[in-house]
């Protein structure tokens, strides 16, 4: 099955897409679009696992009051880089009700919930871009036998690359400048 792209999408603007253009897409554009290497990426419909994983982290991730958890907002990493992580922990002072994106220096944690169509981006492309931008913590959530597994990473500043800090099944206990203790049970948020 082939889907025709809207007229505004192709061939795109002269010189290509830039981060600031995401705020000016036409009203018929998909709700969730991110910009990776100057290319618009349309998000596929989310699965039930994806929705429950987002709900779990949104509900149980409790940062200190100077930080806040937000979902599905973009981070402007450069002229042609504006990914949309699933969950972010950001400086509360950087949040605005009219804002649509954050600067990397205001982002404390990025969480990506992996889906079939996003696997390559979430495992390879995005972590490199987030670490190059200096975002200190990155978590990747994958599904294993219907249950969440969280791979946690921290930025090693000397090389600006993420190093693994853990693989978490059943319970996520770690410290990222504040203590995190989340039972990885999707049934607690499946109401």
N, C-alpha and C positions, 0 to 999 in steps of 0.2 A: 504494500500500500504506500503510495507516495502522497505527500502532503504539499500542496502549493504554498510557497512562502509569500508573505504579503509584499506588495510593491516596494515599500520603504526599506525592506530588509536587503534586497539585492539590487544593484551591486554594492550598496552601502555608500556612505558619504565619501566624497573625494578625500584622499589621504587616509582613509580607514576610520574605524571607530576609536573613540577616546573615552576615558573614564567619565568625564563630565557629560557626555552625550547620553549616558544611561538615565539621567534625570529628565531627559527630554524626548524619550521614545513616545510614539503615538499611543493614544488610549487603547488601541486594539492589540498592543504588544503583550506578550505573556507577562504574568505577574512577577515571575522570578527569572531574571536574565542576569548573567554575570559576564564579565569581560576578561578573557584570558588571552594574553599575547595579541591583543587587538581584535580578537574574534568574539562575536556574541555567542554565548552558550545558553540555549534554552533548557530549562530544567524539565525533566520528564515527571509525570505524575508520581507522587510519593506512595510508597507501600505502607501497609499497616505497621510494619516493624519500624519504619522510618518515623512515622507520626508518633508512635509510642515512645521511641527513644528520645525524640525531641521533648516530648512532654515530661519524661523522666528527669532529664537534665534541667529543664526549665523549672520544674517543681522543687528538685532536691539540691541543686547547686546553690549554695548560700554564701556568696562572697561577703566580705566586710562592707560596711556602709559606704565607703569611698569608691567601691566598685559596684557594678550591676551586671546581671546576666540579661542578654537580649538575644532574640532569635531572628534569623533570616534577614540580616542587614549586611550591606557590603562593607568592604575595607578597601580604600583606595591606596594601592601599593605603588602606583606610578601612572604615567600617561596612558598606557594601554593595558593596565592591570587593575581590575576591580572585581575580585571574587566575592561570592556570597556564601560565607560559612553558615552552617546550620545553627550553631550557638556561639556566642562571643561573651567573654567577660571583659568589660570596658571600664575606663574611668567614668564614674558617675558625672563628673564635671564636663565630659565630652558629649554627653547625651543631650539631644534637643528634640522636642516633639516634631520639629520640621526637618530634622536631619535625616539623610538617607544613607550616609556612609561615615566611616570612622577613619582616622589617620592611624597608621600602624603603631605609632608611639602611644596611642590611647588604648591599645588592645593588650590585655594581659593573657588571655587564653582564647584559642580557636578550637572549636569542636566540629569535626566533619563526620556525619553519619553516611557510611558508604552504601551506595546502591549499585546495581549491575552497570548502569550507564555511566556512573561517576567513578568507578573503581580506579581507573588509571589516573585520573586527575587527583583524586583524594589520597592515593598512595604515593604518587610520584611528583606530579606537577605542583600541586598546591603547597605541600610541605616545603619544597625548595623556595618557592616565592615567599611564604610566610617567614621562613628562617632568614632569607636574604633581607627582609624588611625589618628584622630584629624583634619579631613577636616571640616572647619568652617561652610560652607553653603551647603545645599542640596535642590534641587527643584525636585519635581515629577510632570510630565505633563501627564494628563489623558484626554481622550476624553469623553465629555458629550454632547449628542445630536449633535454630529458632530463638536463641538466647544472645544477648549482647556480650561482646568481648571488647574491652577498651584498651587500646594501645596508647600509652602515654609517653610523651617526649618533652625534653627541655632543651632550650637553646644553649649550645656551648659557644660562648661569645668569641673565643679566640679564632674559631674557624667559621662562625656564623652558620652552624649546621645543627640539626636536632640530633640528640642522642637519646636512645630509649631509656625510660625510667621504670617501665613495668608493663606487664600484660595482666589485665584484671578480668576475672570471671567471678560471677556471683556478687562480688563486692569491690567497689573502687575506694581504696583508702590511700591517700597521698597528701602531700603538702605542696602547694604552689604559691607560697606566700601567705596562705591561709589553709587550714585543714579541710580536707574533703573526705566525706564518708558517705557513700551512696550505695545502697543495696541495688544491685543490677537486676531487679525483678520487674518486668514490664507489667505484670498483673496488678501491681500497686497503682498503676496509672491508667488501667484499661476500663475505667468506668464510663 
